[in-house]
Amino acid sequence: MKELRRNMRVVGALVVVLFVGLAAWFAMTVFTQGSIWASDVRNSRLRATNSLRGDITDRDGNLLATTAEDGARQYNKNTLARRALSQTVGDTAGMSGTGIETFYSATLLDISTSLVDRLSELFNSAKHVGSSIQITVDGPLQAYIASEFPGGYRGAVCVLNYKTGEILAMVSLPNYDPYDLANRAEAQVEDTAYLNRCLQGLYTPGSVFKIVTLASAITNDVNVIDQAFSCSGEWEYEGGHIVCAGGTAHGTVNLKTAFKRSCNVTFGKLAYQLGLERLRQTAERFGFNENFKFGDFVVYNSAFPTEVNNMNGLVWAGIGQGEVLVTPLHMAMISGAIANRGVMMKPWLIERVTNSLGSATASGAPSAYRQVVSESVASKIAEYMYETVQSGTATRAAIKGYTVGGKTGSAEVSDDKTVETNAWFTGFVYDDAHPYAISVVIEGGGAGARMPSELAAKALKKAIEYVG
């Protein structure tokens, strides 16, 4: 009998522990995922509510979405702007999962309003109006960038303020018209148009990743700055070989020259010198292999290999190939951190939430993510990026009267080179009054830096003009 009671106590204690653990897990999950659940288009409360959605405006108050008196959702009157902002603003059908319309459905409908307030509205025959949301994006800037994107290509452009973290533009092509979704069966929407490539596009970075490899090299051995590297255009090593673009032999170069000329041989050798562990630690310091959790949106996780089977995997990782993947937003954050003395800021999208009474219920504010490299290392990398725009591979990104730093990249996306490489540029305006970082990726843009560099210069010039 005593044995039975003891066993019952043990079982009871285990049940209590399991119950407490389950409750804790549930509370934590609600805390981290609650806003996503509430905004899910499958949420029955969203379908059942008779509230009118609040407005969505850009940083200057330009109307991006509003609700007419008959309850119909209306978007920006300009077709180009409406399409350019489609994945950012979203749609009421929930096709763009990252759009404000979907991610902030609960806020726009204000389904959390108290029962007393709802009863008051009922007795007064008043239609409940949800909260309005002002975002950090500049609508005209985003429309302009979309209009200048090379015709017939897919890709993304992200612009952010690297001192505050405000997202100023998130262009993703192809895009779509939210009005087309009224008749979805007949809508001519291009494949993957609902995808926000800035947040959800995981791309091989190619040579733009050399920013991270450079940071790891200088952080771990400051003497590497004066080290001489020999490049004959290719490098044979155990398990494989690596070549520079077009087989160009750069000769004997120092680190700065190797960076501004984007020498694959040098950066492959740097990766070998560093070893996987040190290179991985630096990459993770920059946010790779990390589960980004930003309150305003969901961004896919960038990846860097945690193990490689041979030297070949390590060397190719050092030049941003192989298993390395990054989102365009993350790449802009990386460039921004270099310009911001090594401090990476948390990106944010929601400027202000205002309820139907006109009271602000939430607002965004700058917040540091972390110090990814020391100020001295960031300064050295910024110098190299400036030289790359002045006399390296990114001269087309220069803007008269401003100090621009940048890095180009051509990312191979097939082993047999049958698919055209993706073209990259990432960089920044080094200016206290206009602290803007940018990343551009053009799918199938080919080797060389012409298209993304030219587009980056146009976008940054327009950001200086529009945002101030």
Secondary structure, 3 states (H helix, E strand, C coil): CHHHHHHHHHHHHHHHHHHHHHHHHHHHHHHHHHHHHHHCCCCHHHHHCCCECCCEECCCCCEEEEECCCCCEEECCCHHHHHHCHHHHCCCCCCCCCCHHHHCHHHHHCCCCCHHHHHHHHHCCCCCECCEEEECCCHHHHHHHHHHCCCCCEEEEEEEECCCCEEEEEEEECCCCHHHHHHCCCCCCCCCCCCCHHHHCCECCHHHHHHHHHHHHHHHCHHHHHCCEEECCEEEECCEEEECHHHCCCEEECHHHHHHCCCHHHHHHHHHHHHHHHHHHHHHHCCCCCCCCECCECCCCCECCCCCCCHHHHHHHHCCCCCCEECHHHHHHHHHHHHCCCEEECCECEEEEECCCCCEEEECCCCEEEECCCHHHHHHHHHHHHHHHHHCCCHHHCCCCCCEEEEEEEECCCCCCCCCCEEEEEEEECCCCCCEEEEEEEECCCCCCHHHHHHHHHHHHHHHHHCC
